[in-house]
């Protein structure tokens, strides 16, 4: 184990989606294996600051250089401090990063995160910046050490890269063609996570539905879901993201028939207009999309279905936008990640004439208003229902006045719940992160539910889990979850919440 009293410290800042968060866990694991220690939870800087970048949105570069600008003066005042930039924007911009921010020490890409410690050492030894970008994947990320992001939950990558050619998306050129892991490797990693206390896993891929094509089994993803159902101690299985064009009924059946596969689905729509979908090279049309939604709900009536939608793609007319509103109304999404079209250099749509900003903004606001109404109506259906929650890592305290804790029900909806009188979040009888709590929903809000049944005479029960036991052991110092030993997938781990889909700025291992 690393002597953290003497070891150089690190912080990993993540700009991007769940794929980037998972990559950041591996970056943190590699650094710990190399002798670094996580900086204090409130640290903004450390001996090494790694920024793992996103390139999906136009403001990605602005966010990166804003971060780098803030770090310039801090580095000047801290001799020996190093700054590394990795991820999708590093893969795309390469040496341009050093031209704009010459105080950066290391630039590395999406295909070679394994070289991060070596590049830091080389930059230190040679006293000059190091740039290393590979054009194809050299080491599958899941084989690398990992400092997991949570005790109760874990990400498991089933594939990397994407074979689709959406005209707005830069991901395939930065992540490469799809590469699939063998089912046995994936299931072994899931079992390892469960043995370390995890009770929930999320299977990751740019297009999970196409999993297995590389090794000749188009039904491999449904089989993988069913196999996860045989893993003892695994309470919840989720996955992201599928593609509507490749989504098949065997996956719906596997979801419905495998008890620990949760009834939640992120299904990117992007547009409800068939004309716009064709221009986007999205190989499905609105009626196929709605047919998938109908078949999912026929098998799982309370399934939580979320989506991604782009407003203002070049050439979108008011008629096209009305089609998007129609599909959104019919789909009844639990929530939607909505974006105004962002042109990305290097994509086929980059040179298309953009719509006026005012037009896009007005449509965007109409879409948000519609989805807010639908989301509230979805929440209101749960008032009076009994739900089982997985208590969030960190205790999930909502506010000091109510002393509520937080968890997520099977559909991944956020629920703030009260504890019995006299048993606050820090009490001996309180549920621990990773425990499962049964409560009754007493109030609905647009993007969360309230369950005060414990203080109103309704349902309340706690089922203690291995994840909660692990959390207790960490608090007592009896389990070095994140301390640089064998916990994790080849490395170590730590707790902290992760959002899905929307880009965010956060630290791993701090």
N, C-alpha and C positions, 0 to 999 in steps of 0.2 A: 504494500500500500504506500502511496505517496506521502512523504512527510510534509503536510500542508503548512507547517510553521515556517518552512524554508523554501518551499516550492514557488516558482513564479506563478502568478495568477492569470486567469483568462476570463473573458466574457465573450459570449457568442450572441450577436444581435441578429434576429431573423426578420427580413422584409419579405413577406410572401405567404404562400398557402401552406397546406398541410404537408406537401411534398418537401418544401423547404424546411419546415419544422423538423421533419424526420431526418433530413440531411444534416441539420444543425446538431441533432442528437449524436450523429456519427462524428461530426467535427469535434464535439466536446469529448466524446469517448477517445478519439485519437489523441487529443491533447493530454488527457489524463494518463493515457498509456505512456505518453512521452515525458511524464513527470510534472505536468502543470496541475494546478489546483484551482477549482472554481472560486471566483471572487465572491465577496460577501453579497448577500441578496440585494442590498441597496446600492451596490457599486455601479457607477456609470463608466468607470474606466478600470483598467487593470494593466498588468505587464504586457499582455497580448489582448487586443480587441479584434475579433473576427466579425465582419459584416457579411451575412449570407443574403444575397440580393435576389430580387424578382425583376423580370423584364416584361411582364404581361401588360402592365398599364403604362401610359405615357408619363405619369409622374414618378415612375420608378427611379429614373436618373436623378430627378430633383431630390427625392428622399435620400438617395445614396450620398450625393454630394453635400446635402445639408448635414448629414451625419458626419461625413469626413471633414467638413469645415469646422464643426464643433470640436472635433478631435485634434485638429492641427495645433492649437495653442496648448492643449493638455499634453500632447506628446512633447512639445518643445520644453515644457516644464517638468517632464518626467524622463530623465535619461534612461535609455535602453528600452523604452516602450516600443512595441511593434504593432502595426496595423495591417490586417490581411483582408482582402476582398475576394469573395467567392460567389458561386451561384450563377444564375442565368444571365444577369447583366454583365458579370465578369466574362462569361463565355462569349457574349455578344460584342462587348466593347474592347476587351483585351487591353492592349497597350495604351488605349485612349485614357484609361483610368489614371495611369501615371502621368500622362501629359497634363491632365486637369488637376491632379492631386499628387504631386511628386513626393509628398511625405508618406505615401503608402509604401509598405515594405514588400508585400506579397500579393500577387493576383493569380488565382487558380480557378479552373472551370468546373462544370457540372460532372465531367467524366473522370476527374482525378482528385477527388477530395482526400484520397488516401495519402497524398504527398504533402499535405498541409504542414505537419511537424518538420519534415525535411526541408521544405522551402523556408520556413521560419529560421531554422538553424543555418541554412546556406546564406540567407540574407544577413544574418547576424555575423557570420564568419567573414563574408566577402564585403560587408559594409556597403551593399548596394541592393536595390530592389530586384526581386525575382518574379518573372512572369512565366507561368507554365500552363498552357491550354492544350488539352488533347481533343482530337476530332471524334473519337469514339470511346465507348466505355472500356476502361482497363480492368477495374475491379468492381464487382457487383457490391453496391453500398451495404447490403444486409450482411455481408461477410465481415464488415469492419466492426471494431469496438463501438459501443454505443452508451452514451449517458442518457438513459431514458428520461422522458419528460414527466412521467407520472408514476406513482406507485400502483394505483389500481388499474390503469389503462396503458395500452401500448400500441404503437403503430407497427404494422408488418407489411413490408413492401413485397408485392407478388410479381411486379414487373416494373420496368423503367422504360421511358421513351414512348413514342406515339407514331402510328402509321397513317394517321389521318392527315388531310391537307386543307383544313379550314383556312379560308383566305384571310381571316383576321388574326390568326394565332401564330405566334412565333415559337411556341414551345417545341414542336418537332425539330426545328433547326438547332435548338439549344440542348435538347435532351436526347436527340437521336432517334433512330428506329426502335420499335418495341423489342425489348429483351425479356423473356419470361423465365422465372425461376421454376425449378421442378417442385411438384406438390410435396414430396417428402421433405425437402428443405424448409418449405414454408411451415408445414405442420410441426416440424421439429422446433422451429423458432417459437411458434405459438405455445407449444408445450413447455418450452424453457421459460417463457414469460409467466405462464401460469404457475410453474414451480417456484417462481420468485415472488408470487403474491398477486400478480395481475388477474383480474376477473373479467376484463373487457379488452378486446382487440379490435382494431380497425384495419382492414385489408386495403392497401393502397396500390393504385395504378392509374396511369393517365387514362386508360380505357380498360376497366377490369373485365368487361364483357368479351374482349378479344383475347383474354388470357387463354393460353393453350394452343393458339394457332401456330406458334413457333415450333412446338413439338408435336403437332398434328392431332390435337384433341379439342374440337370446338365445344365440347360439353364440359371442359375441365373446370370452369369456374363454378358451375352448379355443383359438381362433384366435390370441389374444395369446400364450399359452404356446408354441404352435408357432412363432410369429414370433420369439420370443426365442431359439429354437434356431438361427436363421440369423445371429445376431450373433457375429461372429468375436471371439474372445478372452474371451467370456462363458462361464465354466466351470460356474457353478451358478446355478440359478433356484429360488427358493422362493416361497411365497405364504401369506398368512393374512389373514383367516380365512374359510373357507367356511361355509355353513349347510346342514345335512342336507336341508332341504326343497327346496333349489334345486340340489343337487348332481347333475350329470348324467353319463352315461357318456362323452360326448365329452370331458369333462375328464380322466377316468381314462385314456382312450385317448391323449390329448395328453401326459399325464404319462409314460405307458409308452413312447411312441414318440419322444419328444423327448429326446435324450441328456443335455442339460444341465439338464433339469428334474428335480430331485432326488426320490427316492422317500420323501418325508416329507410328512405331512398332519396338520394340526391340525383335528380335527372335533369341535366342541362337542356333547356329549351332554346335559348339564344334569341329566337324570334318565332312569332306565330304565323308569319306570312310565308307561304310557300315560295313566293318569288324571291324574298330576301334569303330564305334558307338555301335556295338554289345558288344565289350570288355568293353566299358564305361557303358553298361547297359542303353543306351539312346534308349528308346522304339519307335524309328522312323528310317527311312532310308532316304537317300539323295533324292530319287525321291518324297517321301511324302513332304519333306521340300520344294523342288522346286515347287511342286504343290501348296502349301500354298502361296508361294511368287507370283506365277502366278495369283492365284485367288484374292489376295489382290490388285495387280496392275490392274487387269481387272476391279475392282470396283473403285479403287483410283489410277489412272495412275501416279500421282506425289508423292505417299506415300514415305516417308523417312523410309527406313528399315535398322536398325543397328543390330549388332550381336556380339556374343562372339565366339572366336576360340582358341582352345588349339593346340599348335604345339609340337610334340615330345612325345605324349603319348606312354608309353612302348609298344614296338612291332610295332610301326608305320614304314612302309616301304616307300621307295621313291614312289612306286606305290600308296600307301595310301595317301601320301601327294599330289601327282598329282591329286587325286580325290578331295581333299580339294580345290586346286586351280581351278579345273573345276567348282565346285559348287559356289565358290566365284565369278568367272567370270560370271556365269549364273545368279546369284542372284542380281548383281549390287547393293551391299550394299552402303548406303550413307556413312557409316563409320563402322569400326569394332574394338572391343576391343580384341587385340591379346595377348596371353600369352604363354610363354614356360611352359610346364608341370611342376608342382610343387608337389612333393610327400608329402602327408599329413598323419602323423601317425594317425592310427585309421580308415583309409579308406581301402577298399578291394584292391586298386591298389598300396598301399604303398610298398608291398614286391616285386612287379614286377621289373625286371631288367631295369634300365634306359638306354636310348639311350646316345651315346657319346655327350658331350656338344657341340663340334664343329659341329656335324651333325644337332643338334637342332637349333643352332644359324644360320647356313647357310639357313635352311628352313625358319626360322622366318624372316630373312631379305628378302627372296624372296616373302613371303606372304605380308609383309609390302609394298614392292615396287609395287606389283599388286594392293593392296587396295588403295594406294596413287593415282595411275593412275585412278582407277575407281571413287574415290571420287572427283578428279578434273573434270572428265568428267561429273559427276552428277552436280557439281557446275556450269559448263559452260552452262548447259541446261537452267539455270535461268537468264543468261544475257539478258537484255531487258524486263524481266517480271516484272509485278507489284505485290508486295507482301505486306501483312499486318504483322507488327511486334508487339510483346509485348515487350515494353521497359524494359530492365533488371533493377532490384533493384540496387540502388547505382548510377544510371545514366549511367553506362556502357561506360564511356569515354574511347576511344581506345588510343588516344595519344594527346599530347598538340598541336602538329603541325597542325593536321587536325581538332581537336576539334570534331571528330565524336563521336556519341553515339552508343550504341549497343542494339540489340533486337533479338528476335528469331521469325522466320516465322512459319507458321502452322506446317510444318514438323520438326520443332525444329532446323533447320539450323541457325547458327549464322550469323547475318548481322550487319556490321558496317555502319552507315548511317550519312550523313551530314545534317546539318540544314541550313535553308535559310541564306543568307548573313546578318551579323549583329545580328544574334540570336544564340549565342553560347549555350553550355549546361546549363549555369547558367542564361540565359536570361529569361525574364518574359514569353515569348511565347514558350519556349522550352517544349517539352513533358516531363512528369514526369514518374518515374518508375511506371509501371503498366498501363500507357496509351497505346493506340494502334495507330501505325503510318503506313500510306500507302506510300510506296516509290517504285521506279523502280530500279532494280539491274543493275549496270553499269559495274561491273567487278567481275570476279570469281577467287577465290584462292582455293587451295585444301581443306582447312577446314574452310573457311568463305567466305562470299560474301561482296561486297562493293556496297553501294547505294548512289551515289553522285547526284541523280536526283534533289535534292532541289537546288543545285547550278548550275545545267546544264540545267535548264528549263523544267525538266520532272515532273513526279508525286510527290506530297508531300502533305499529309494531316494528321492531328492529330485528333484522337477521344479520348476525355478525359473520364476517367472511375472513378468508385468509388475507385479503388485501388490508382489512382493518387491523388484523394481527400484525402484519408487516409494518403498518403505519405506527402502531404502538411501539414496536421494537425499535424503530428509527428514533422515536421521541426519547426512548430510554437509553439510546446510544448502544443498543445491543445488535443493531443491524446497520452496516455502513452502506445504505442504499444511496449510491452517488459518491461513495468515498474512494473510488478507484480500484475496487476489487472485482469480483466475478459477477456482480449483479448487473443485469442488462443482457443484451445480445452480444456478448463478446467483450463488454466493458462494464460500465456502471450507470447509475440512474439517479433521478431526482424528481420531485413533484412540481406541478404547476399546470394551470388550465390552458387549454388550447382552443382557439376558435376555428371554425370550419369555413373555408371559402374566401372570406374577405381578407385582403392583405392587412397585415398588422406588423407592428414593431414590438419585438419582445426579446428577452434574453433566455438562453438555455444554459443551465448550470450556474446561474447567479442568484 
